[in-house]
Amino acid sequence: MPQPIVLYDLMRQVPGGHSDAEQSWSPNTMKTRYALNIKGLQFKTEWIGFGAVGRKMKELGLPPHPDSYPGPKYTVPTIYDPNTDKYVTESFAIARYLDETYPDTARLVAPGTAGFQVAYVEKIAVPLMYLTIPALGWPVFEQCGVSEEDKEHLRKLREAAFGRKVDDAEYKDLHAMMKVPDMNGPLDILARHVAANGANALFLAGDSPCHADTAIASVLVSALRILGMEGELCEAILQHSWAGKYVEAMSKWE
């Protein structure tokens, strides 16, 4: 019997009694959690803090991303597959690895769709994520700054975004004044794309989710989870004619 794959995921502080799926919050790592569940592969979670990602990846002997990578040198999601003794980093690379290594499971990147899916994630899913970030900033700091190292890492990201030093009290006040983004326009565009698969379609790939679906769902569910399913942003997602059904349909693979 295959051994469980290890998923390295970002921790957050939530009340006791929550499952790993409910504790997971990062739209990046959530893509791989969806991928593993869609494929029906056994896995276990190893939780790490925001500020410890680089150190942990170095401990595992993983190389940094190349200079051309648009982000930090070390990131999650990362998986370790004990069945092949391989580490794989970055959600799209993981999806392709799982497709190739476990060909009898549901396929996430069908032949001939890799370029289209990468483009969709970069041009649709990533901008959608950035649209939600202002509403999530302070809750993420509160819930995901588990250690002082994590909090300091998040403060540096905050200062880079504002271009100046912003202390915690000021940031909380700024967050309270932030305007909730209009989600209806982007969600309507997504719904139109999905509708091209048929009147009753829910997924970008038609009858079953693909890698791009995991990216879109991760953005929406991350916002819902961080905000506790409350507030205008969550209401906009859950009451949207397509998005509400989409989130519910994807929940079976959380």
Backbone hydrogen bonds in HBPLUS format (Angstrom, degrees):
<---DONOR---> <-ACCEPTOR-->    atom                        ^
c    i                          cat <-CA-CA->   ^        H-A-AA   ^      H-
h    n   atom  resd res      DA  || num        DHA   H-A  angle D-A-AA Bond
n    s   type  num  typ     dist DA aas  dist angle  dist       angle   num
A0005-ILE N   A0042-GLN O   3.00 MM  37  6.35 163.6  2.03 139.3 134.7     1
A0044-LYS N   A0005-ILE O   2.80 MM  39  6.28 150.2  1.89 161.3 170.1     2
A0006-VAL N   A0080-TYR O   2.87 MM  74  5.03 173.0  1.88 153.8 154.9     3
A0080-TYR N   A0006-VAL O   2.89 MM  74  5.03 149.4  1.99 138.5 147.3     4
A0007-LEU N   A0044-LYS O   2.84 MM  37  6.13 164.7  1.87 163.8 168.5     5
A0046-GLU N   A0007-LEU O   2.87 MM  39  6.06 164.5  1.89 151.6 153.1     6
A0008-TYR N   A0078-THR O   2.96 MM  70  5.47 176.2  1.96 173.1 172.0     7
A0009-ASP N   A0046-GLU O   3.08 MM  37  6.23 157.2  2.13 141.7 148.6     8
A0048-ILE N   A0009-ASP O   2.89 MM  39  6.18 152.4  1.96 163.2 172.1     9
A0011-MET N   A0048-ILE O   3.05 MM  37  5.76 156.6  2.10 142.5 146.8    10
A0013-GLN N   A0143-GLN O   2.59 MM 130  4.97 164.6  1.61 146.8 151.3    11
A0023-GLN N   A0019-SER O   2.97 MM   4  6.21 143.4  2.11 146.8 157.7    12
A0024-SER N   A0020-ASP O   2.94 MM   4  6.11 142.9  2.08 149.2 158.3    13
A0030-MET N   A0026-SER O   2.91 MM   4  5.87 152.6  1.99 152.2 160.8    14
A0032-THR N   A0029-THR O   3.07 MM   3  5.50 125.5  2.38 106.6 118.7    15
A0033-ARG N   A0029-THR O   3.13 MM   4  6.52 152.3  2.21 147.3 155.8    16
A0034-TYR N   A0030-MET O   2.89 MM   4  6.12 163.7  1.91 153.5 156.7    17
A0035-ALA N   A0031-LYS O   2.97 MM   4  6.21 158.5  2.02 139.7 146.3    18
A0036-LEU N   A0032-THR O   2.94 MM   4  6.13 166.2  1.96 153.4 154.8    19
A0037-ASN N   A0033-ARG O   3.13 MM   4  6.32 160.0  2.18 146.9 152.4    20
A0038-ILE N   A0034-TYR O   2.76 MM   4  5.94 161.9  1.79 163.1 168.5    21
A0039-LYS N   A0035-ALA O   3.11 MM   4  6.26 151.9  2.19 144.8 151.7    22
A0041-LEU N   A0036-LEU O   2.99 MM   5  5.37 160.5  2.03 161.7 159.7    23
A0040-GLY N   A0037-ASN O   3.01 MM   3  4.81 144.3  2.14  94.2 105.4    24
A0052-ALA N   A0049-GLY O   3.05 MM   3  5.20 149.7  2.14 105.1 114.6    25
A0056-LYS N   A0052-ALA O   2.89 MM   4  5.98 163.4  1.91 156.9 161.7    26
A0057-MET N   A0053-VAL O   2.94 MM   4  6.14 165.8  1.96 158.6 162.2    27
A0058-LYS N   A0054-GLY O   3.04 MM   4  6.22 155.0  2.10 147.5 154.4    28
A0059-GLU N   A0055-ARG O   2.94 MM   4  6.19 152.9  2.01 145.3 153.2    29
A0060-LEU N   A0056-LYS O   3.02 MM   4  6.31 142.8  2.16 144.5 154.4    30
A0062-LEU N   A0057-MET O   3.02 MM   5  5.53 162.7  2.05 162.9 157.3    31
A0061-GLY N   A0058-LYS O   2.89 MM   3  4.97 152.0  1.97 102.7 111.8    32
A0065-HIS N   A0073-LYS O   2.74 MM   8  4.93 161.3  1.78 137.4 143.8    33
A0069-TYR N   A0066-PRO O   2.91 MM   3  5.53 165.6  1.93 122.1 127.0    34
A0071-GLY N   A0069-TYR O   2.96 MM   2  5.78 136.2  2.15 106.1  93.5    35
A0090-GLU N   A0077-PRO O   3.00 MM  13  5.62 162.4  2.03 167.8 165.1    36
A0079-ILE N   A0088-VAL O   2.85 MM   9  5.41 159.7  1.89 154.7 161.3    37
A0088-VAL N   A0079-ILE O   2.98 MM   9  5.41 154.4  2.05 145.6 151.8    38
A0081-ASP N   A0086-LYS O   2.83 MM   5  5.37 168.7  1.84 162.3 164.6    39
A0084-THR N   A0081-ASP O   3.17 MM   3  5.71 153.9  2.24 113.2 119.8    40
A0085-ASP N   A0081-ASP O   2.73 MM   4  5.57 123.3  2.05 143.9 161.4    41
A0086-LYS N   A0081-ASP O   3.23 MM   5  5.37 150.9  2.32 136.5 140.2    42
A0094-ILE N   A0090-GLU O   2.88 MM   4  6.10 152.4  1.95 154.6 163.8    43
A0095-ALA N   A0091-SER O   2.89 MM   4  6.11 158.0  1.94 146.9 152.6    44
A0096-ARG N   A0092-PHE O   3.02 MM   4  6.29 161.5  2.05 151.7 155.7    45
A0097-TYR N   A0093-ALA O   2.92 MM   4  6.08 153.5  1.99 142.8 150.9    46
A0098-LEU N   A0094-ILE O   2.86 MM   4  6.09 164.5  1.88 157.2 160.5    47
A0099-ASP N   A0095-ALA O   3.00 MM   4  6.22 154.1  2.07 144.2 151.5    48
A0100-GLU N   A0096-ARG O   2.99 MM   4  6.20 158.4  2.04 147.4 152.6    49
A0101-THR N   A0097-TYR O   2.81 MM   4  5.93 160.3  1.85 155.7 161.6    50
A0102-TYR N   A0098-LEU O   2.90 MM   4  5.58 152.5  1.97 140.2 146.8    51
A0105-THR N   A0102-TYR O   3.15 MM   3  5.90 159.5  2.19 126.4 127.7    52
A0211-HIS N   A0108-LEU O   3.03 MM 103  5.00 154.9  2.09 133.0 127.0    53
A0113-THR N   A0110-ALA O   3.01 MM   3  5.63 153.6  2.08 148.9 147.3    54
A0117-GLN N   A0113-THR O   2.88 MM   4  6.03 159.7  1.92 161.6 167.6    55
A0118-VAL N   A0114-ALA O   2.96 MM   4  6.19 163.0  1.99 157.0 161.4    56
A0119-ALA N   A0115-GLY O   3.01 MM   4  6.15 164.2  2.04 148.1 152.7    57
A0120-TYR N   A0116-PHE O   2.90 MM   4  6.09 152.3  1.98 143.4 151.4    58
A0121-VAL N   A0117-GLN O   2.96 MM   4  6.17 162.9  1.99 151.1 154.9    59
A0122-GLU N   A0118-VAL O   2.99 MM   4  6.20 167.0  2.01 153.0 156.7    60
A0123-LYS N   A0119-ALA O   2.86 MM   4  5.89 161.4  1.90 151.9 157.0    61
A0124-ILE N   A0120-TYR O   2.83 MM   4  5.41 144.6  1.96 141.2 148.3    62
A0125-ALA N   A0120-TYR O   3.30 MM   5  6.78 154.3  2.37 140.6 148.1    63
A0126-VAL N   A0121-VAL O   2.85 MM   5  6.06 156.8  1.91 173.4 173.7    64
A0128-LEU N   A0124-ILE O   3.11 MM   4  6.19 151.2  2.19 142.8 151.3    65
A0129-MET N   A0125-ALA O   2.94 MM   4  6.22 149.8  2.03 147.9 156.1    66
A0130-TYR N   A0126-VAL O   2.99 MM   4  6.33 160.4  2.03 156.0 160.8    67
A0131-LEU N   A0127-PRO O   2.98 MM   4  6.18 140.0  2.15 140.7 151.4    68
A0132-THR N   A0129-MET O   3.03 MM   3  5.35 132.7  2.27 103.7 115.7    69
A0133-ILE N   A0129-MET O   3.21 MM   4  6.43 133.4  2.44 145.1 158.0    70
A0135-ALA N   A0132-THR O   3.09 MM   3  5.70 127.8  2.38 117.6 129.5    71
A0136-LEU N   A0133-ILE O   2.89 MM   3  5.06 141.1  2.05 107.0 119.2    72
A0137-GLY N   A0133-ILE O   3.01 MM   4  5.96 127.7  2.29 159.8 173.6    73
A0140-VAL N   A0136-LEU O   2.83 MM   4  5.83 158.5  1.88 163.3 169.5    74
A0141-PHE N   A0137-GLY O   3.09 MM   4  6.34 156.2  2.15 145.3 151.9    75
A0142-GLU N   A0138-TRP O   2.93 MM   4  6.22 161.1  1.97 158.4 163.4    76
A0143-GLN N   A0139-PRO O   2.89 MM   4  5.99 166.1  1.91 152.1 155.7    77
A0144-CYS N   A0140-VAL O   2.73 MM   4  5.32 157.3  1.77 146.3 153.4    78
A0145-GLY N   A0141-PHE O   3.22 MM   4  5.27 134.2  2.45 123.4 128.2    79
A0151-LYS N   A0147-SER O   3.00 MM   4  6.35 161.3  2.04 151.3 156.2    80
A0152-GLU N   A0148-GLU O   2.93 MM   4  6.11 158.5  1.98 147.9 153.2    81
A0153-HIS N   A0149-GLU O   3.08 MM   4  6.27 153.2  2.16 142.0 149.3    82
A0154-LEU N   A0150-ASP O   2.94 MM   4  6.27 157.2  1.99 152.4 158.5    83
A0155-ARG N   A0151-LYS O   2.84 MM   4  6.11 148.2  1.94 146.5 155.9    84
A0156-LYS N   A0152-GLU O   3.07 MM   4  6.32 152.7  2.14 145.3 151.4    85
A0157-LEU N   A0153-HIS O   3.18 MM   4  6.52 152.8  2.26 144.6 151.7    86
A0158-ARG N   A0154-LEU O   2.95 MM   4  6.16 154.0  2.02 145.0 152.4    87
A0159-GLU N   A0155-ARG O   2.87 MM   4  6.13 160.6  1.90 152.0 156.5    88
A0160-ALA N   A0156-LYS O   3.00 MM   4  6.18 151.2  2.09 142.7 150.3    89
A0161-ALA N   A0157-LEU O   3.05 MM   4  6.30 147.9  2.16 142.2 150.6    90
A0161-ALA N   A0158-ARG O   3.10 MM   3  5.12 118.4  2.49  94.1 109.2    91
A0162-PHE N   A0158-ARG O   2.96 MM   4  6.27 154.7  2.03 152.8 159.6    92
A0163-GLY N   A0159-GLU O   2.73 MM   4  5.54 132.5  1.95 139.0 151.4    93
A0171-TYR N   A0167-ASP O   2.96 MM   4  6.17 158.8  2.00 154.7 161.5    94
A0172-LYS N   A0168-ASP O   2.94 MM   4  6.19 154.9  2.01 150.3 156.5    95
A0173-ASP N   A0169-ALA O   3.11 MM   4  6.39 156.3  2.17 145.4 151.5    96
A0174-LEU N   A0170-GLU O   2.82 MM   4  6.09 159.1  1.86 153.1 159.3    97
A0175-HIS N   A0171-TYR O   2.86 MM   4  6.04 155.8  1.92 147.4 154.0    98
A0176-ALA N   A0172-LYS O   3.11 MM   4  6.36 151.1  2.20 141.9 148.9    99
A0177-MET N   A0174-LEU O   3.12 MM   3  5.26 135.2  2.33  98.3 110.4   100
A0178-MET N   A0175-HIS O   3.15 MM   3  5.18 153.7  2.22 102.3 110.3   101
A0187-LEU N   A0183-MET O   3.00 MM   4  6.07 163.3  2.02 159.4 164.9   102
A0188-ASP N   A0184-ASN O   2.80 MM   4  5.85 148.3  1.90 146.4 154.9   103
A0189-ILE N   A0185-GLY O   3.10 MM   4  6.42 151.3  2.18 149.3 157.0   104
A0190-LEU N   A0186-PRO O   3.07 MM   4  6.39 160.3  2.11 147.9 152.6   105
A0191-ALA N   A0187-LEU O   2.90 MM   4  6.11 159.2  1.94 146.4 152.5   106
A0192-ARG N   A0188-ASP O   2.95 MM   4  6.19 148.8  2.05 143.2 151.3   107
A0193-HIS N   A0189-ILE O   3.02 MM   4  6.37 152.7  2.09 148.8 156.1   108
A0194-VAL N   A0190-LEU O   2.96 MM   4  6.27 164.5  1.98 156.9 160.5   109
A0195-ALA N   A0191-ALA O   2.90 MM   4  6.04 153.1  1.97 144.6 152.4   110
A0196-ALA N   A0193-HIS O   3.21 MM   3  5.54 148.5  2.31 103.5 112.5   111
A0197-ASN N   A0194-VAL O   2.91 MM   3  5.74 165.8  1.93 124.2 129.0   112
A0198-GLY N   A0195-ALA O   2.97 MM   3  5.24 163.0  2.00 111.0 116.5   113
A0201-ALA N   A0198-GLY O   3.15 MM   3  5.27 167.3  2.17 111.7 115.3   114
A0206-GLY N   A0203-PHE O   3.11 MM   3  5.09 162.0  2.14 103.1 108.0   115
A0213-ASP N   A0210-CYS O   3.05 MM   3  5.22 123.4  2.38 100.3 114.7   116
A0214-THR N   A0210-CYS O   3.21 MM   4  6.67 150.5  2.30 149.0 156.9   117
A0214-THR N   A0211-HIS O   3.00 MM   3  5.16 117.1  2.40  98.7 114.1   118
A0215-ALA N   A0211-HIS O   3.17 MM   4  6.57 143.8  2.30 146.4 156.6   119
A0216-ILE N   A0212-ALA O   3.07 MM   4  6.40 162.5  2.11 153.4 156.5   120
A0217-ALA N   A0213-ASP O   2.90 MM   4  5.99 174.0  1.90 159.5 161.3   121
A0218-SER N   A0214-THR O   3.04 MM   4  5.90 148.5  2.14 131.6 140.3   122
A0219-VAL N   A0215-ALA O   3.28 MM   4  6.53 152.3  2.36 144.1 149.5   123
A0220-LEU N   A0216-ILE O   3.25 MM   4  6.58 166.8  2.27 155.6 158.2   124
A0221-VAL N   A0217-ALA O   2.84 MM   4  5.93 173.1  1.84 160.1 162.5   125
A0222-SER N   A0218-SER O   2.92 MM   4  5.71 151.5  2.00 137.1 145.4   126
A0223-ALA N   A0219-VAL O   3.27 MM   4  6.44 160.8  2.31 142.8 146.9   127
A0224-LEU N   A0220-LEU O   3.12 MM   4  6.42 162.0  2.15 147.7 152.7   128
A0225-ARG N   A0221-VAL O   2.85 MM   4  5.97 157.5  1.90 150.5 156.5   129
A0226-ILE N   A0222-SER O   2.94 MM   4  6.07 169.7  1.95 155.2 157.8   130
A0227-LEU N   A0223-ALA O   3.04 MM   4  6.03 158.9  2.08 147.9 153.8   131
A0229-MET N   A0224-LEU O   2.82 MM   5  4.76 147.8  1.92 148.6 152.6   132
A0228-GLY N   A0225-ARG O   3.27 MM   3  5.12 158.6  2.31  98.0 104.1   133
A0230-GLU N   A0227-LEU O   3.26 MM   3  5.85 159.8  2.30 113.3 119.0   134
A0235-GLU N   A0231-GLY O   2.99 MM   4  6.18 157.5  2.04 150.5 157.8   135
A0236-ALA N   A0232-GLU O   2.87 MM   4  6.07 153.4  1.94 148.1 154.6   136
A0237-ILE N   A0233-LEU O   3.17 MM   4  6.49 151.2  2.25 145.7 152.8   137
A0238-LEU N   A0234-CYS O   2.89 MM   4  6.08 179.8  1.89 161.7 161.7   138
A0239-GLN N   A0235-GLU O   2.93 MM   4  5.77 152.1  2.01 146.3 152.5   139
A0240-HIS N   A0237-ILE O   3.36 MM   3  5.45 153.6  2.43 100.6 108.2   140
A0244-GLY N   A0240-HIS O   3.17 MM   4  5.57 163.4  2.20 136.5 141.5   141
A0246-TYR N   A0242-TRP O   2.92 MM   4  6.10 153.1  1.99 152.6 161.4   142
A0247-VAL N   A0243-ALA O   2.90 MM   4  6.05 169.0  1.91 158.9 159.1   143
A0248-GLU N   A0244-GLY O   3.24 MM   4  6.38 157.8  2.29 138.8 145.0   144
A0249-ALA N   A0245-LYS O   2.86 MM   4  6.08 155.2  1.92 146.3 153.4   145
A0250-MET N   A0246-TYR O   2.91 MM   4  6.15 156.3  1.96 153.7 159.9   146
A0251-SER N   A0247-VAL O   3.09 MM   4  6.13 124.8  2.41 137.0 150.1   147
A0251-SER N   A0248-GLU O   3.24 MM   3  5.17 140.6  2.41  94.4 105.5   148
A0253-TRP N   A0250-MET O   2.99 MM   3  5.75 164.8  2.01 123.5 128.4   149
A0254-GLU N   A0251-SER O   3.25 MM   3  5.19 170.1  2.26 108.8 108.8   150
